[in-house]
Amino acid sequence: MKLALIGYGRMGKTIERIAKERGHTIVYIANGGILDLAQAKLADVAIEFTQPDAAAQNIYNLLNAGIPVVSGTTGWLDAKSMADAAASSNNIGFVYASNFSLGVNLFFAFNEKLARIMNGYAEYEPSIHEIHHTGKKDEPSGTAITAAEGVLKAYPSLERWTMDPESKGLKISADRKDPYFGTHTVSYDSTLDTIELKHEAHSRDGFALGAVLAAEWVPGRKGPFSMKDVLGL
């Protein structure tokens, strides 16, 4: 498969290595600036890991050019509906995930099931904590937000997530310190004990492999998808 890499930071370089190990070819790399769509069209799929302020336009342009897209950029979801609409109107596959790791997506599935169970026990209060490296731009992480959305499905009374410890809602807290590749913990605290569901990444390889697996899956698909679709969860 021929791949275009949109974004060539630490994640882009890891994706490049794993894609080549799986026999794929990188035909175009964009590392900032205006996309060369003519070069991007040489690829079967574009994998986009850039910055929140660039992601929406990158994805929109690629989909409108007829190029399937896999994106893991977080912090731009207020514009995701535009990308979903572009994928649907152009009959082009688009996979977005806040986290492509197989382990994290299993964590999401366990998280939703655990939340449904714990909502029956009012003495436990849910909260989420995440830790990332100091280069992580958005806070909280997209993974923490996805985990929060999973909890909120079972806790409609909380209404929303918040990082303000004084506000009503599901509390999310975050730390930025090195070296962390991403640690996410959903906690249920009571006066007697604490129950925790935790995922800790040991490298970027799990995220990168998931993105490449999504790129292998998306050709021929039409419209927006998630890693639940890719993994059949």
C-alpha positions as CSV (number, residue, x, y, z in Angstrom):
1,M,0.0,0.0,0.0
2,K,1.1,3.5,-0.7
3,L,0.8,6.0,2.2
4,A,1.0,9.7,2.6
5,L,2.1,11.0,6.0
6,I,0.6,14.3,6.9
7,G,2.6,15.4,9.9
8,Y,6.2,14.2,10.5
9,G,6.8,14.6,14.2
10,R,7.5,11.8,16.7
11,M,4.3,10.0,15.8
12,G,4.7,10.4,12.1
13,K,8.2,9.0,12.2
14,T,7.0,6.0,14.3
15,I,4.2,5.4,11.8
16,E,6.7,5.5,8.9
17,R,8.9,2.9,10.6
18,I,6.0,0.5,11.4
19,A,4.4,1.0,7.9
20,K,7.7,0.1,6.2
21,E,8.1,-3.0,8.5
22,R,4.6,-4.1,7.3
23,G,5.7,-3.7,3.6
24,H,4.1,-0.4,2.8
25,T,5.6,2.5,0.8
26,I,5.7,6.2,1.9
27,V,5.1,8.2,-1.2
28,Y,4.6,11.7,0.3
29,I,5.5,13.4,3.6
30,A,4.0,16.8,4.6
31,N,5.7,18.4,7.5
32,G,3.8,21.7,7.8
33,G,2.9,24.3,5.2
34,I,0.3,23.9,2.4
35,L,-0.5,20.3,1.4
36,D,0.6,19.2,-2.1
37,L,-2.6,17.4,-3.0
38,A,-1.1,16.2,-6.3
39,Q,1.5,14.4,-4.4
40,A,-0.9,13.2,-1.7
41,K,-3.1,11.7,-4.5
42,L,-0.2,9.2,-5.3
43,A,-1.2,7.5,-2.0
44,D,-3.9,5.0,-1.3
45,V,-4.4,6.5,2.1
46,A,-3.3,9.6,4.0
47,I,-2.4,9.3,7.7
48,E,-2.8,12.6,9.5
49,F,-1.1,13.4,12.8
50,T,-0.5,17.2,13.0
51,Q,-1.7,19.9,15.3
52,P,-5.3,20.9,16.4
53,D,-5.2,24.2,14.4
54,A,-4.3,22.4,11.2
55,A,-6.1,19.1,11.3
56,A,-9.6,20.1,10.2
57,Q,-8.5,21.9,7.0
58,N,-6.0,19.1,6.2
59,I,-8.6,16.4,6.5
60,Y,-11.3,18.4,4.6
61,N,-8.9,19.1,1.7
62,L,-7.7,15.4,1.5
63,L,-11.3,14.0,1.6
64,N,-12.4,16.5,-1.0
65,A,-9.5,15.4,-3.2
66,G,-10.7,11.8,-3.0
67,I,-8.0,10.5,-0.6
68,P,-9.1,8.2,2.3
69,V,-7.9,9.6,5.6
70,V,-6.8,8.2,8.9
71,S,-6.5,10.9,11.6
72,G,-5.3,10.8,15.2
73,T,-4.9,14.5,15.8
74,T,-6.8,15.6,18.9
75,G,-8.2,18.9,20.1
76,W,-10.1,19.9,16.9
77,L,-13.4,18.0,17.4
78,D,-15.6,21.1,17.2
79,A,-15.0,20.8,13.4
80,K,-15.3,17.0,13.1
81,S,-18.8,17.2,11.8
82,M,-17.5,19.0,8.7
83,A,-15.0,16.2,8.1
84,D,-17.6,13.6,8.6
85,A,-19.9,15.4,6.1
86,A,-17.0,15.6,3.6
87,A,-16.3,11.9,3.9
88,S,-20.0,11.1,3.3
89,S,-20.6,13.5,0.4
90,N,-17.4,12.3,-1.4
91,N,-18.0,8.6,-0.6
92,I,-14.5,8.4,0.9
93,G,-13.4,6.5,4.0
94,F,-12.4,8.5,7.0
95,V,-11.2,6.9,10.3
96,Y,-10.8,9.2,13.3
97,A,-9.7,8.0,16.7
98,S,-8.5,9.9,19.8
99,N,-6.2,6.9,20.3
100,F,-5.4,4.1,17.8
101,S,-3.9,1.7,20.3
102,L,-5.6,-1.7,20.5
103,G,-5.1,-1.7,24.3
104,V,-6.7,1.7,24.6
105,N,-9.7,0.7,22.5
106,L,-10.2,-2.3,24.7
107,F,-9.9,0.1,27.7
108,F,-12.7,2.2,26.2
109,A,-14.9,-0.9,25.9
110,F,-14.2,-2.0,29.5
111,N,-14.7,1.6,30.7
112,E,-18.2,1.8,29.3
113,K,-19.2,-1.6,30.8
114,L,-17.7,-0.7,34.2
115,A,-19.5,2.7,34.2
116,R,-22.8,0.9,33.7
117,I,-22.1,-1.3,36.7
118,M,-20.8,1.4,39.0
119,N,-23.8,3.8,38.3
120,G,-25.8,1.5,40.5
121,Y,-23.7,2.3,43.5
122,A,-24.1,5.9,44.6
123,E,-21.4,5.8,47.2
124,Y,-18.7,5.7,44.4
125,E,-17.8,8.9,42.6
126,P,-16.1,8.6,39.2
127,S,-13.2,10.7,38.0
128,I,-10.5,10.6,35.3
129,H,-6.8,11.4,35.5
130,E,-4.3,11.4,32.6
131,I,-0.6,11.9,32.2
132,H,1.3,12.8,29.0
133,H,4.7,14.0,28.0
134,T,5.4,17.8,28.1
135,G,5.1,18.1,24.3
136,K,1.4,17.3,24.4
137,K,-0.4,20.4,23.3
138,D,-4.0,19.7,24.2
139,E,-5.3,19.2,27.7
140,P,-7.1,17.0,28.6
141,S,-6.1,14.4,26.1
142,G,-8.5,13.2,23.5
143,T,-8.2,9.8,25.1
144,A,-9.3,11.2,28.4
145,I,-12.3,12.9,26.7
146,T,-13.3,9.7,25.0
147,A,-13.1,7.9,28.3
148,A,-15.2,10.6,29.9
149,E,-17.8,10.3,27.2
150,G,-18.0,6.6,28.0
151,V,-18.6,7.3,31.7
152,L,-21.2,10.0,30.9
153,K,-23.3,7.6,28.9
154,A,-24.0,5.8,32.2
155,Y,-24.1,8.9,34.4
156,P,-26.5,11.4,32.7
157,S,-26.8,13.3,36.0
158,L,-23.2,14.5,35.6
159,E,-24.2,16.1,32.3
160,R,-20.6,17.0,31.2
161,W,-16.9,16.6,32.0
162,T,-14.9,19.4,33.6
163,M,-11.4,20.2,34.6
164,D,-12.6,22.7,37.2
165,P,-12.6,20.9,40.6
166,E,-15.3,23.3,41.9
167,S,-17.7,22.8,39.0
168,K,-20.4,20.1,38.7
169,G,-19.7,17.3,36.4
170,L,-17.3,14.4,35.8
171,K,-13.8,15.6,36.9
172,I,-10.8,15.2,34.6
173,S,-7.3,16.1,35.9
174,A,-4.1,16.1,33.9
175,D,-0.3,16.1,34.3
176,R,2.4,16.9,31.8
177,K,5.8,15.3,32.6
178,D,8.5,13.3,30.9
179,P,8.8,10.5,29.9
180,Y,5.2,9.5,29.6
181,F,3.6,8.1,26.4
182,G,0.1,8.3,27.8
183,T,-1.4,7.0,31.1
184,H,-5.2,7.1,31.7
185,T,-7.0,6.1,34.9
186,V,-10.7,6.0,35.5
187,S,-11.3,6.0,39.3
188,Y,-14.4,5.2,41.4
189,D,-13.8,6.6,44.9
190,S,-15.7,6.0,48.1
191,T,-15.0,6.5,51.8
192,L,-14.1,2.8,52.1
193,D,-12.1,2.0,48.9
194,T,-11.2,2.9,45.4
195,I,-11.7,1.0,42.2
196,E,-9.5,1.9,39.2
197,L,-9.3,1.0,35.5
198,K,-6.0,2.0,34.0
199,H,-4.1,2.0,30.7
200,E,-0.5,2.8,30.5
201,A,1.4,3.0,27.2
202,H,5.0,2.0,27.2
203,S,5.9,3.4,23.7
204,R,4.3,5.0,20.7
205,D,4.4,1.8,18.7
206,G,1.0,0.7,19.8
207,F,-0.6,3.9,18.6
208,A,1.3,3.8,15.4
209,L,0.4,0.2,14.6
210,G,-3.2,0.9,15.2
211,A,-3.1,3.8,12.7
212,V,-1.4,1.6,10.1
213,L,-4.1,-1.1,10.7
214,A,-6.8,1.5,10.2
215,A,-5.1,2.6,6.9
216,E,-5.0,-1.0,5.7
217,W,-8.8,-1.3,6.6
218,V,-10.2,1.9,5.2
219,P,-9.7,1.6,1.4
220,G,-13.0,1.0,-0.4
221,R,-15.0,2.2,2.7
222,K,-17.4,5.2,2.5
223,G,-18.0,7.7,5.2
224,P,-16.8,8.3,8.7
225,F,-15.6,5.4,11.0
226,S,-14.0,4.8,14.3
227,M,-11.6,2.2,15.7
228,K,-14.6,0.3,17.0
229,D,-15.4,-0.3,13.3
230,V,-11.8,-1.2,12.4
231,L,-11.4,-3.6,15.3
232,G,-15.0,-4.9,15.3
233,L,-15.6,-4.0,18.9
